[in-house]
Amino acid sequence: QPRQPQSKHLAAMYEAFSRGLENLLPTDRDKEIATRAFNRGLKAEEVEEIIATSPVDWTQEEAKLIVSFVRSHWEQERESLQQQQRQQQQKSERNRDRGISL
């Protein structure tokens, strides 16, 4: 019985993260939900529990695989974005330095 409130909480989180994703295929929807959860700073274990409440009725192992896939992709995207930001900042600093030295 103590598990029931946690289960309702996870289902509510799933519902909140799924808003606007009704037209996606279930697998794509759940991947996007996992991405949204990671963007909110949730840990992989929490995201797995949320995905496990999907209407698809994933097994815990399937939820874990989805989350692992999404996490890997999410981390690559984040690293790429950070690298682009660093390059843009360096370019901006070089342009500023050139302006000062002229």
C-alpha positions in Angstrom: 0.0 0.0 0.0 2.8 2.6 0.6 3.7 2.0 -3.1 0.3 3.4 -4.3 1.0 7.1 -3.7 4.4 6.7 -5.5 2.7 5.0 -8.4 0.1 7.8 -8.7 2.9 10.4 -8.5 4.8 8.6 -11.3 1.6 8.4 -13.4 1.0 12.1 -12.9 4.5 12.9 -14.0 4.1 10.7 -17.1 0.9 12.5 -17.9 2.5 16.0 -17.4 5.5 15.1 -19.6 3.3 13.6 -22.3 1.3 16.8 -22.9 1.4 17.7 -26.6 2.8 14.3 -27.6 -0.6 12.6 -28.3 0.1 12.3 -32.1 3.4 10.5 -31.7 3.8 6.7 -31.9 4.1 5.2 -28.3 7.8 4.5 -28.6 8.6 8.0 -29.9 6.3 9.5 -27.2 8.0 7.7 -24.4 11.5 8.6 -25.7 10.4 12.3 -25.8 9.0 12.0 -22.3 12.3 10.6 -21.1 14.1 13.5 -22.8 11.8 16.0 -21.1 12.5 14.3 -17.8 16.2 14.5 -18.3 15.9 18.2 -19.2 14.2 18.7 -15.8 17.2 17.2 -14.1 15.7 13.8 -13.1 18.0 10.9 -12.6 17.9 7.8 -14.9 16.3 5.7 -12.2 13.5 8.2 -11.8 13.0 8.4 -15.6 12.8 4.6 -15.8 10.1 4.6 -13.2 8.1 7.2 -15.1 8.5 5.4 -18.4 7.4 2.1 -16.7 4.0 3.7 -16.1 3.4 4.1 -19.9 0.2 2.7 -21.3 2.5 0.5 -23.4 3.1 -1.4 -20.2 6.9 -1.7 -20.8 8.7 -4.2 -18.6 11.3 -2.7 -16.3 14.0 -4.0 -18.6 12.4 -2.3 -21.6 12.0 0.9 -19.8 15.6 0.8 -18.8 16.7 0.3 -22.4 14.6 3.2 -23.6 16.0 5.4 -20.9 19.6 4.3 -21.6 19.1 5.1 -25.3 17.6 8.5 -24.7 20.2 9.4 -22.0 23.1 8.6 -24.4 21.5 10.7 -27.2 20.7 13.5 -24.7 24.2 13.6 -23.4 25.6 13.7 -26.9 23.3 16.6 -27.8 24.1 18.5 -24.7 27.9 18.0 -25.3 27.5 19.2 -28.9 25.5 22.2 -27.8 28.1 23.1 -25.1 30.9 22.8 -27.7 29.0 25.1 -30.1 28.6 27.6 -27.3 32.3 27.5 -26.5 33.2 28.0 -30.2 30.8 30.9 -30.5 32.2 32.5 -27.4 35.8 32.1 -28.6 34.8 33.6 -32.0 33.2 36.5 -30.2 36.2 37.0 -28.1 38.5 37.0 -31.1 36.3 39.5 -32.9 36.3 41.7 -29.8 40.1 41.5 -29.5 40.5 42.4 -33.2 38.3 45.4 -32.7 40.4 46.6 -29.8 43.7 46.1 -31.6 42.6 48.1 -34.6 
